[in-house]
Amino acid sequence: MNNRLVIHAPAKINLYLRVYPRTADGFHPLRSWFRTVELFDELQFDLVPDVRDGLRLLIECEDPDVPAGDRSAENLAFDAWYGTSFLLGETKTSARLRLSKTIPLGGGLGGGSSDAAATIKARLHFAADSEKSAPRYKVDYIALQTGSDVPFFLSCQLDGISDAEVTGRGDVVTPFRPGRRHTALLLFPGVQMSTPQVFRAFDARTTPPDDGEPDFAKWSALPAIELLPHLRNDLEPAASVIEPSLGKLRSDCEKKLGRPVRMSGSGSTLFTLYDSDDEAKFASKQLDMVRSRVA
């Protein structure tokens, strides 16, 4: 058996995020266009001999802000490892995870969820080596229980998708082939946003008006400058209430770049789109007030 596995976990941006009022179960239904970007965490998994106290995942990370050790309540990767292990009926398989973070924490890029999906893939990989498996629908259930963005990232890991319409709680992932490649310019304000706090602020505001049924597959074929006006994020006003500098920064970037700038997820990462890497790199040089990256 190969006891080591290295996986690269991609970030995502929400090109479109429509959030509906919270339902009786406490969740907000959504309709979103998820797209992966070329920004990755690296996860190295090493199986370790079974330990006396049973199942463990020991996380090591140089970033002090990343929950490490074996504190299962503070890192989605723990829940992913434990949940998949119990699904497989293997509750004594332990591992060490060396996590190299590139995706910013609290940036709305799904880094924690992507790491969790990579962890599920790793756990399935090691189970395959021992001739154990699980039905895909049960694996998808574990992904959703781990986090609302995890099913999308699991489809990225297991099915190789890059774009999908995501609805419901995040459990309905409908992949599609984009009609055009765009280059994202990511803008990192250096602020970590709390997703629960942003949703609480969203609940305190008037529900944004609907704008009809989006056609993401059709929109994906548009040039960037034509696509950008179609994009929306219902959480932007709420995030700006919590962090007023974020709204000002978005407005300043729009004026400087001469094009719409959107927020990903619950923030704080901002982004805009171009049709080529060269255009995006030229634009990034105009932004001296914020760290940027072309992806």
C-alpha positions in Angstrom: 0.0 0.0 0.0 1.2 3.5 -0.8 1.0 5.3 2.5 1.5 8.8 1.1 -0.8 11.0 -1.0 -0.4 14.6 -2.2 -3.5 16.5 -3.3 -3.9 20.1 -4.6 -7.1 21.8 -3.4 -8.4 24.7 -5.6 -10.0 27.9 -4.5 -13.3 29.0 -6.0 -15.1 32.3 -6.7 -18.8 32.8 -6.7 -19.4 34.5 -10.0 -23.1 34.8 -9.1 -24.6 34.3 -5.6 -28.4 34.7 -5.1 -29.3 34.1 -1.4 -32.9 33.4 -0.4 -34.5 34.0 3.1 -33.7 31.5 5.8 -36.0 28.5 6.0 -37.4 26.7 9.0 -34.3 24.4 9.1 -32.1 27.4 9.7 -30.4 27.3 6.3 -30.5 29.8 3.4 -31.3 28.3 0.0 -29.0 29.7 -2.7 -28.4 29.8 -6.4 -24.8 30.2 -7.3 -22.3 29.9 -10.1 -19.1 28.4 -8.7 -15.9 28.4 -10.7 -12.5 27.1 -9.6 -9.4 29.4 -9.9 -5.7 28.5 -10.1 -5.0 29.1 -6.5 -4.3 26.0 -4.5 -3.6 24.6 -1.0 -1.3 21.5 -0.9 -2.2 18.6 1.3 0.2 15.8 2.0 -1.4 12.8 3.8 0.7 10.1 5.4 -0.9 7.1 7.0 0.5 6.4 10.5 0.2 3.2 12.6 -3.1 2.7 14.3 -3.0 4.5 17.7 -4.3 3.1 21.0 -7.1 5.6 21.3 -8.4 5.0 17.8 -9.1 7.3 14.9 -7.0 10.5 14.5 -6.0 13.1 12.0 -3.0 15.1 13.1 -2.8 18.4 11.1 0.5 20.3 10.7 0.5 23.8 9.2 3.0 26.6 9.3 0.2 29.2 9.3 -0.6 29.9 13.0 -4.1 30.9 12.1 -5.0 27.4 10.8 -6.4 25.1 13.5 -3.9 22.3 13.8 -3.1 19.4 16.1 -6.1 17.1 16.5 -8.9 19.6 17.5 -11.7 18.2 15.5 -14.2 21.0 16.2 -12.0 23.7 14.6 -11.1 22.4 11.1 -13.4 20.9 8.5 -10.7 18.4 7.4 -11.2 16.6 10.8 -14.9 16.2 10.2 -14.2 15.0 6.6 -11.7 12.4 7.8 -13.8 11.2 10.7 -17.1 11.2 8.8 -15.7 9.3 5.8 -13.9 6.8 8.1 -17.1 6.0 9.9 -18.9 5.6 6.6 -16.3 3.1 5.5 -16.4 1.3 8.8 -12.7 2.0 9.4 -12.4 3.8 12.7 -8.8 3.0 13.5 -7.1 4.5 10.4 -5.0 7.5 11.4 -3.0 9.9 9.3 -0.8 13.0 9.5 -1.7 15.9 7.2 0.9 18.5 6.3 -1.1 21.4 5.0 0.5 24.2 3.0 -1.9 27.1 2.8 -2.1 29.5 -0.1 -5.8 30.2 -0.1 -6.5 33.1 2.3 -8.4 32.4 5.4 -11.8 34.1 5.7 -11.6 35.3 2.2 -14.8 33.7 0.7 -12.7 31.4 -1.6 -13.7 28.2 0.0 -10.2 27.1 1.2 -11.4 25.2 4.2 -14.2 23.4 2.2 -11.7 22.6 -0.6 -9.3 21.1 2.0 -12.2 19.0 3.4 -13.1 17.7 0.0 -9.4 16.8 -0.6 -9.5 15.0 2.7 -12.5 12.9 1.7 -10.7 12.0 -1.5 -7.6 11.0 0.4 -9.7 8.9 2.8 -11.4 7.1 -0.1 -8.0 6.6 -1.8 -6.6 4.8 1.3 -9.8 2.8 1.6 -9.5 1.7 -2.0 -6.0 0.4 -1.3 -7.6 -1.8 1.4 -10.4 -2.9 -0.9 -13.1 -0.9 0.8 -15.5 1.6 -0.8 -18.7 3.4 -0.3 -21.6 4.4 -2.6 -21.2 7.9 -4.1 -24.5 9.2 -2.7 -23.3 8.3 0.8 -20.0 10.1 0.2 -21.9 13.1 -1.1 -24.0 13.1 2.1 -20.8 13.2 4.2 -19.6 16.1 2.1 -22.8 18.1 2.7 -22.7 17.4 6.4 -19.2 18.7 6.5 -20.0 22.0 4.9 -22.3 23.6 2.3 -19.4 24.2 -0.2 -17.8 20.8 0.2 -20.1 18.9 -2.4 -18.9 21.3 -5.1 -15.3 20.8 -4.2 -15.7 17.1 -4.0 -17.1 17.1 -7.6 -13.9 19.0 -8.5 -11.7 16.3 -6.9 -13.6 13.2 -8.1 -15.2 14.4 -11.4 -12.7 17.0 -12.6 -15.3 19.8 -12.9 -14.5 23.5 -12.9 -17.9 25.3 -13.3 -21.2 24.4 -11.8 -24.6 25.8 -10.9 -25.0 25.1 -7.2 -28.5 25.3 -5.6 -30.3 24.3 -2.4 -28.0 24.2 0.6 -25.1 23.5 -1.7 -26.2 19.9 -2.2 -27.3 20.2 -5.8 -24.3 20.6 -8.0 -25.0 20.8 -11.7 -21.7 21.0 -13.7 -21.5 22.6 -17.1 -18.7 23.2 -19.6 -18.0 27.0 -19.8 -18.1 28.5 -23.2 -15.0 30.8 -22.7 -12.0 30.9 -20.5 -11.7 34.1 -18.3 -8.8 35.3 -16.2 -9.7 36.4 -12.6 -8.0 39.2 -10.9 -8.3 38.5 -7.2 -8.1 41.3 -4.7 -7.2 40.5 -1.1 -8.1 43.2 1.4 -6.4 41.3 4.2 -9.6 41.1 6.3 -11.0 37.8 7.5 -14.8 37.7 7.4 -17.0 35.5 9.5 -19.6 33.7 7.4 -22.2 33.4 10.2 -21.8 37.1 11.0 -22.4 38.1 7.4 -25.5 35.9 7.1 -26.9 37.5 10.3 -26.4 40.9 8.8 -28.0 39.7 5.6 -31.1 38.5 7.6 -31.4 41.9 9.2 -31.8 43.6 5.7 -34.6 43.6 3.2 -34.4 40.6 0.9 -32.8 41.6 -2.5 -35.1 41.6 -5.5 -35.0 38.6 -7.8 -33.7 39.1 -11.3 -35.2 36.1 -13.1 -33.6 32.9 -14.0 -29.9 33.2 -14.8 -28.4 31.2 -17.7 -24.9 30.5 -16.5 -23.9 28.3 -19.4 -24.9 31.0 -21.9 -23.3 33.8 -19.9 -20.0 31.8 -19.7 -19.5 32.3 -23.5 -19.6 36.1 -23.2 -16.4 38.3 -23.2 -15.5 39.4 -19.7 -16.7 43.0 -20.1 -20.1 41.8 -21.2 -20.4 39.1 -18.6 -19.5 41.3 -15.6 -22.8 43.3 -15.5 -24.7 40.0 -15.1 -22.9 39.0 -12.0 -24.2 39.6 -8.5 -23.6 38.7 -4.9 -26.5 39.3 -2.4 -24.1 39.2 0.6 -22.1 42.3 -0.5 -24.2 44.9 1.3 -24.2 42.8 4.5 -20.4 42.3 4.4 -20.0 46.1 3.9 -22.1 46.8 7.0 -19.8 44.6 9.0 -16.6 45.9 7.3 -17.3 49.4 5.8 -13.8 49.6 4.3 -14.7 46.6 2.1 -17.5 48.5 0.3 -15.2 51.5 -0.1 -12.4 49.4 -1.5 -14.7 47.8 -4.0 -15.9 51.2 -5.2 -12.4 52.5 -5.5 -11.3 49.5 -7.5 -14.2 49.8 -9.9 -13.3 53.4 -10.5 -9.6 52.7 -11.0 -10.2 49.6 -13.2 -13.2 51.0 -15.1 -15.2 47.8 -14.7 -17.5 46.0 -12.2 -15.8 44.4 -9.2 -17.6 41.7 -7.2 -17.1 39.9 -3.9 -16.7 36.2 -3.6 -18.9 34.3 -1.1 -19.2 36.0 2.2 -16.0 38.0 1.6 -13.6 39.4 1.9 -11.9 38.6 -1.5 -13.0 40.9 -4.4 -12.5 40.0 -8.0 -13.0 41.1 -11.6 -12.6 39.3 -14.9 -10.5 39.7 -18.0 -10.2 37.8 -21.3 -6.5 37.2 -21.0 -3.7 36.8 -18.5 -1.9 39.8 -20.0 -4.9 42.1 -19.5 -5.3 41.0 -15.9 -1.6 41.4 -15.1 -1.6 44.9 -16.5 -4.7 45.8 -14.4 -3.1 44.4 -11.3 -0.3 46.9 -11.6 -2.9 49.7 -11.2 -3.9 48.6 -7.8 -1.3 49.8 -5.3 -3.8 49.8 -2.3 -4.5 46.1 -2.2 -2.7 42.8 -2.7 -3.8 41.2 -6.0 -3.3 38.0 -7.8 -4.1 36.8 -11.3 -5.7 33.3 -11.3 
